[in-house]
């Protein structure tokens, strides 16, 4: 019809720079699996992404910057999961869903998250990303605990303090389980879910 844009005109196309940046980050994630952070080089990343080393420096100034961007991309998925957990009304359902989503993410991006944890104390940008992620999860866990009847507050027996302990327990448990097998991740999820349910007073 006159005056209306065609379907072709409305279709959004991905910019060439976005495609290259995604290729760089995908290559970096693959190299973490094959070589590890310390062994991989900027040249490795550039070669895997199908670009020159000079072209890579147009997007990122160093290997550390590439890994930081990869961590940022990954934690966006974590942030979405924390929002979903906080918004689920029924506490048991929220806890079960949160644990299943956590397993899925560690299965998909466990190497990136272990690298983020390993570098969080020495790379300030990654440390901030990981701290922000933990804060969002603590807030989501706190919301679930409060809906389950745990008193709001920061005392050791109150929701915020319990949520903080649960968050870091989950992180450590999945960190170690992800180095073994997918079966261990499922076992980790079951254990963490059980402890979370006990902490929420939903089972004894």
TALINFEN-V531613 format. One record per run of one state. SS is the DSSP state (H for helix, E for strand, - for the rest). FROM is the first residue (numbers start at 1). TO is the last residue. If there is no record, write none. Layout:
BEGIN
ss: {SS,SS}
from: {FROM,FROM}
to: {TO,TO}
END
This chain:
BEGIN
ss: {-,H,-,H,-,H,-,H,-,H,-,H,-,H,-,H,-,H,-}
from: {1,7,11,16,35,42,50,53,60,63,88,91,120,124,148,159,178,182,200}
to: {6,10,15,34,41,49,52,59,62,87,90,119,123,147,158,177,181,199,204}
END
